[in-house]
């Protein structure tokens, strides 16, 4: 999955993809967050522990940094969209199910808060802003405020996520009374996965994320994939090579490398060729042919659809069924 990880990180450098993810996860796909509201940040999360060491020359200041690296980190500034706030938003891009995701996400967020505090401590100390002993000892003033942080998880697998999405789901809470339970912190993980996205939500997306999620969502159901390709044919014929490469790796389409080097890739053609090859090599299970048998014995419309499902070309269907292009086009438009 190394290729998927590298390509998904490249994809999420795009502010439009990031904005679509926020809108999809938190606002049902409505355009609340605009790409111009987003500012990229350093993906390094960390904090520094400050200490002093006694030496024969006096006291020496020591710093102990602790760092981790996010997949993507940006600031939502709320300048042009609807949300008028400053929020630090991270995204963890998953090609597999991480069963420790709540703790992992919580760690990233805690490191960010610790980093913010470290910066504030440095600023307060340099500017001598402490007004009493408590502020001096804590190095943070009573008026200091910090920027909220949240982490989104984007899962690109076709298998539904079955890992925990709350810290409490990872804990053995057996026998703990309600009075104590109320004080055991929980941590929720917002998850975006293709199987959860609806058709209406997909239609609202503006970025390449739209068809990446759509094609992964329907990759395990040929009939639904075919309908999706038909509904989005013009856009899928010109998919950018990064998105096409990501779908290719996740869905095991086996698009030739020379095709993926082009700026735009015809994903409809690639999917149909993969389907046709699978049929010719006997990789399509017998139960699919059995399901189509009734259609092949029925009306001409059903036969056209059945042969398309089997990956047959337009020309092959016309010749095999003895229909001209006008009749084929009329049937195709009404499928």
MARDOLO-268090 format. One record per residue (C-alpha): x, y, z. Coordinates in steps of 0.1 Angstrom, whole numbers, padded with zeros to 4 digits. Each point is the difference from the previous one (the first is absolute). Layout:
# residues N
+-------+-------+-------+
|    c1 |    c2 |    c3 |
+-------+-------+-------+
|     X |     Y |     Z |
...
+-------+-------+-------+
# end
This chain:
# residues 335
+-------+-------+-------+
|    c1 |    c2 |    c3 |
+-------+-------+-------+
|  0000 |  0000 |  0000 |
|  0030 |  0023 | -0002 |
| -0012 |  0015 | -0033 |
| -0034 |  0007 |  0014 |
|  0015 |  0018 |  0030 |
|  0023 |  0021 | -0022 |
| -0028 |  0009 | -0025 |
| -0026 |  0008 |  0027 |
|  0025 |  0023 |  0017 |
|  0006 |  0018 | -0033 |
| -0038 |  0002 | -0006 |
| -0005 |  0017 |  0034 |
|  0024 |  0027 | -0008 |
| -0030 |  0015 | -0019 |
| -0020 |  0025 |  0020 |
| -0031 | -0009 | -0021 |
|  0002 | -0037 |  0010 |
|  0005 |  0010 |  0036 |
| -0030 |  0024 | -0001 |
| -0021 | -0028 | -0016 |
|  0010 | -0024 |  0028 |
| -0010 |  0025 |  0027 |
| -0033 |  0008 | -0017 |
| -0008 | -0037 | -0006 |
|  0008 | -0011 |  0036 |
| -0016 |  0028 |  0019 |
| -0025 |  0017 | -0022 |
| -0016 | -0027 | -0022 |
|  0020 |  0012 | -0030 |
| -0014 |  0035 |  0001 |
|  0026 |  0027 | -0011 |
|  0006 |  0015 |  0035 |
|  0038 | -0001 | -0002 |
|  0017 |  0016 | -0031 |
|  0035 | -0009 | -0012 |
|  0010 |  0036 |  0005 |
| -0007 | -0004 |  0037 |
|  0028 | -0026 |  0004 |
|  0037 |  0007 |  0007 |
|  0025 | -0029 | -0001 |
|  0021 | -0006 |  0032 |
|  0031 | -0019 |  0008 |
| -0010 | -0037 |  0005 |
|  0025 | -0004 |  0028 |
| -0017 | -0003 |  0033 |
|  0021 |  0003 |  0032 |
|  0007 |  0017 |  0032 |
|  0032 |  0009 |  0019 |
|  0006 | -0008 |  0037 |
|  0021 |  0028 |  0016 |
|  0023 | -0008 |  0029 |
|  0030 |  0013 |  0018 |
|  0032 | -0018 |  0009 |
|  0024 |  0011 |  0027 |
|  0036 |  0002 | -0012 |
|  0032 |  0014 |  0016 |
| -0006 |  0032 | -0020 |
| -0035 |  0004 |  0012 |
| -0033 | -0013 | -0015 |
| -0003 | -0011 | -0036 |
| -0033 |  0001 | -0018 |
| -0010 | -0033 | -0018 |
| -0026 | -0008 | -0026 |
| -0014 | -0034 | -0008 |
| -0021 |  0000 | -0032 |
| -0027 | -0027 | -0008 |
| -0012 | -0002 | -0036 |
| -0025 | -0020 | -0022 |
| -0010 |  0006 | -0035 |
| -0036 |  0004 | -0013 |
| -0012 | -0009 | -0035 |
| -0015 |  0034 | -0004 |
| -0005 |  0031 |  0022 |
| -0018 |  0033 | -0008 |
| -0015 |  0030 |  0016 |
| -0037 |  0007 | -0006 |
| -0001 |  0038 |  0001 |
| -0036 |  0006 | -0009 |
|  0006 |  0031 | -0021 |
| -0022 | -0006 | -0030 |
| -0023 | -0029 |  0009 |
| -0027 | -0002 |  0027 |
|  0021 | -0012 |  0030 |
|  0016 |  0031 |  0016 |
|  0026 | -0017 |  0022 |
|  0035 | -0011 |  0002 |
|  0004 | -0038 |  0003 |
|  0030 | -0022 | -0006 |
| -0011 | -0031 | -0020 |
|  0021 | -0030 | -0006 |
| -0008 | -0029 | -0023 |
|  0013 | -0036 |  0004 |
| -0003 | -0018 | -0033 |
| -0005 | -0038 |  0004 |
|  0004 | -0028 | -0025 |
| -0006 | -0025 |  0028 |
| -0022 | -0002 |  0032 |
|  0020 |  0013 |  0030 |
| -0015 | -0016 |  0032 |
|  0018 |  0025 |  0021 |
| -0012 |  0031 | -0019 |
| -0016 |  0019 |  0029 |
|  0032 | -0001 |  0020 |
|  0021 |  0008 | -0030 |
| -0022 |  0030 | -0009 |
| -0001 |  0012 |  0036 |
|  0038 | -0002 |  0002 |
|  0003 |  0023 | -0031 |
| -0024 |  0025 |  0015 |
|  0016 |  0000 |  0034 |
|  0034 |  0006 | -0016 |
| -0014 |  0029 | -0019 |
| -0014 |  0015 |  0032 |
|  0033 | -0006 |  0018 |
|  0018 |  0017 | -0029 |
| -0023 |  0030 |  0003 |
|  0007 |  0002 |  0037 |
|  0037 | -0002 | -0006 |
| -0001 |  0029 | -0024 |
| -0021 |  0020 |  0025 |
|  0024 | -0008 |  0028 |
|  0029 |  0012 | -0021 |
| -0019 |  0032 | -0010 |
| -0011 |  0007 |  0036 |
|  0035 | -0005 |  0014 |
|  0017 |  0021 | -0026 |
| -0024 |  0028 |  0006 |
| -0003 | -0003 |  0038 |
| -0038 | -0002 |  0000 |
| -0005 | -0019 |  0033 |
| -0020 |  0020 |  0025 |
|  0001 | -0023 |  0030 |
|  0017 | -0031 |  0014 |
| -0025 | -0024 | -0015 |
|  0005 |  0014 | -0035 |
|  0038 |  0000 |  0005 |
|  0000 | -0037 |  0011 |
| -0024 | -0012 | -0027 |
|  0015 |  0022 | -0027 |
| -0035 |  0006 | -0013 |
| -0021 |  0030 |  0009 |
| -0037 | -0001 |  0011 |
| -0009 |  0018 | -0032 |
|  0018 | -0022 | -0025 |
| -0022 | -0019 | -0025 |
|  0009 | -0027 | -0025 |
| -0012 | -0010 | -0034 |
| -0024 | -0030 | -0001 |
|  0013 | -0031 | -0018 |
| -0019 | -0029 | -0016 |
|  0012 | -0030 | -0020 |
| -0020 | -0015 | -0029 |
|  0006 | -0036 | -0012 |
| -0004 | -0007 | -0037 |
| -0002 | -0037 | -0007 |
|  0004 | -0010 | -0037 |
| -0008 | -0037 |  0004 |
| -0030 | -0017 | -0016 |
| -0004 | -0023 |  0030 |
| -0022 |  0019 |  0027 |
|  0019 |  0013 |  0029 |
| -0005 | -0022 |  0031 |
|  0025 |  0016 |  0023 |
| -0008 |  0022 |  0031 |
| -0009 |  0036 | -0006 |
| -0001 |  0010 |  0037 |
|  0025 | -0005 |  0027 |
| -0026 | -0016 |  0023 |
| -0004 | -0028 | -0026 |
|  0037 | -0009 |  0007 |
| -0003 | -0001 |  0038 |
| -0011 | -0027 |  0023 |
| -0027 |  0019 |  0019 |
| -0015 | -0030 |  0017 |
| -0013 |  0008 |  0035 |
|  0009 |  0037 |  0000 |
| -0028 |  0019 |  0018 |
| -0017 |  0029 | -0018 |
|  0015 |  0025 |  0024 |
|  0035 | -0009 | -0011 |
| -0009 | -0006 | -0037 |
| -0010 |  0036 | -0003 |
|  0036 |  0010 |  0006 |
|  0017 | -0025 | -0023 |
|  0007 |  0021 | -0031 |
| -0013 | -0013 | -0033 |
|  0014 |  0010 | -0034 |
| -0021 | -0002 | -0032 |
|  0015 | -0005 | -0035 |
| -0018 |  0015 | -0030 |
|  0003 | -0026 | -0028 |
| -0005 |  0004 | -0037 |
| -0003 | -0032 | -0020 |
| -0014 | -0006 | -0035 |
| -0027 | -0024 |  0011 |
| -0017 |  0027 |  0022 |
| -0002 |  0027 | -0027 |
| -0034 |  0003 | -0017 |
| -0006 |  0009 | -0037 |
| -0014 |  0034 |  0010 |
|  0031 |  0008 |  0021 |
|  0023 | -0011 | -0029 |
| -0018 |  0024 | -0023 |
|  0008 |  0029 |  0023 |
|  0038 | -0005 | -0001 |
|  0022 |  0023 | -0021 |
|  0034 | -0017 |  0001 |
|  0014 | -0032 | -0014 |
| -0010 | -0017 |  0033 |
| -0035 | -0003 | -0015 |
|  0009 | -0028 | -0025 |
|  0027 | -0016 |  0021 |
| -0026 | -0007 |  0027 |
| -0027 | -0009 | -0026 |
|  0021 | -0025 | -0018 |
|  0013 | -0016 |  0032 |
| -0036 | -0001 |  0014 |
| -0013 | -0020 | -0030 |
|  0031 | -0020 | -0007 |
| -0015 | -0032 |  0015 |
| -0032 |  0002 | -0020 |
|  0003 |  0000 | -0038 |
| -0036 |  0010 | -0007 |
|  0003 |  0030 |  0023 |
|  0034 |  0009 | -0014 |
| -0013 | -0002 | -0035 |
| -0029 |  0024 |  0009 |
|  0024 |  0023 |  0017 |
|  0023 |  0001 | -0031 |
| -0030 |  0007 | -0022 |
| -0013 |  0028 |  0022 |
|  0035 |  0016 |  0001 |
|  0014 | -0011 | -0033 |
|  0013 |  0034 | -0012 |
|  0020 |  0007 |  0032 |
|  0013 | -0035 |  0004 |
|  0013 |  0000 | -0036 |
|  0023 |  0028 |  0011 |
|  0011 | -0009 |  0036 |
|  0033 |  0016 |  0011 |
|  0029 | -0025 |  0002 |
|  0004 |  0003 |  0038 |
| -0036 | -0009 |  0007 |
|  0001 | -0027 | -0027 |
|  0032 | -0015 |  0015 |
| -0015 |  0000 |  0035 |
| -0032 | -0018 | -0012 |
|  0021 | -0024 | -0021 |
|  0020 | -0011 |  0031 |
| -0029 | -0002 |  0024 |
| -0024 | -0018 | -0025 |
|  0027 | -0022 | -0017 |
| -0009 |  0012 | -0035 |
|  0035 | -0006 | -0015 |
|  0000 |  0031 | -0022 |
|  0033 |  0000 | -0021 |
|  0027 |  0023 |  0013 |
|  0001 |  0018 | -0033 |
| -0036 |  0010 |  0004 |
|  0005 |  0012 |  0035 |
|  0028 |  0023 | -0012 |
| -0025 |  0020 | -0021 |
| -0015 |  0031 |  0016 |
| -0035 | -0014 | -0004 |
| -0011 | -0037 |  0001 |
| -0032 | -0015 | -0015 |
| -0012 | -0019 |  0030 |
| -0031 | -0013 | -0018 |
|  0021 | -0017 | -0026 |
|  0024 | -0014 |  0026 |
| -0029 | -0015 |  0021 |
| -0017 | -0015 | -0031 |
|  0033 | -0015 | -0012 |
|  0007 | -0015 |  0034 |
| -0036 | -0014 |  0000 |
|  0003 | -0015 | -0035 |
|  0034 | -0016 |  0008 |
| -0014 | -0015 |  0032 |
| -0029 | -0015 | -0019 |
|  0022 | -0014 | -0027 |
|  0024 | -0015 |  0025 |
| -0029 | -0016 |  0020 |
|  0006 |  0022 |  0031 |
| -0036 |  0011 |  0002 |
| -0018 | -0025 |  0022 |
| -0027 | -0023 | -0015 |
| -0027 |  0015 |  0022 |
|  0003 |  0033 | -0019 |
| -0007 | -0018 | -0033 |
| -0029 | -0017 |  0016 |
| -0014 |  0032 |  0012 |
|  0002 |  0015 | -0035 |
| -0014 | -0031 | -0018 |
| -0036 |  0012 |  0005 |
|  0009 |  0034 | -0016 |
|  0017 | -0016 | -0029 |
| -0031 | -0021 | -0008 |
| -0023 |  0030 |  0004 |
| -0006 |  0033 | -0018 |
|  0026 |  0017 | -0021 |
|  0005 |  0027 |  0027 |
|  0008 | -0026 |  0025 |
|  0025 | -0017 | -0023 |
|  0018 |  0033 | -0007 |
|  0003 |  0006 |  0037 |
|  0011 | -0035 |  0007 |
|  0027 |  0001 | -0026 |
|  0013 |  0033 |  0013 |
|  0002 | -0015 |  0034 |
|  0021 | -0028 | -0015 |
|  0024 |  0026 | -0014 |
| -0010 | -0003 | -0037 |
|  0007 |  0029 | -0023 |
| -0026 |  0022 | -0017 |
|  0010 | -0014 | -0034 |
| -0001 | -0036 |  0012 |
| -0035 |  0004 |  0014 |
| -0013 |  0017 | -0031 |
|  0013 | -0027 | -0023 |
| -0010 | -0029 |  0023 |
| -0036 |  0013 |  0005 |
| -0004 |  0013 | -0035 |
| -0008 |  0036 |  0009 |
|  0012 |  0033 | -0014 |
|  0016 |  0029 |  0018 |
| -0032 |  0020 |  0003 |
| -0018 | -0029 |  0017 |
|  0030 | -0007 |  0022 |
|  0002 |  0037 |  0011 |
| -0037 |  0001 |  0008 |
|  0002 | -0031 |  0022 |
|  0033 |  0012 |  0016 |
| -0015 |  0034 |  0009 |
| -0030 | -0017 |  0017 |
|  0019 | -0026 |  0020 |
+-------+-------+-------+
# end
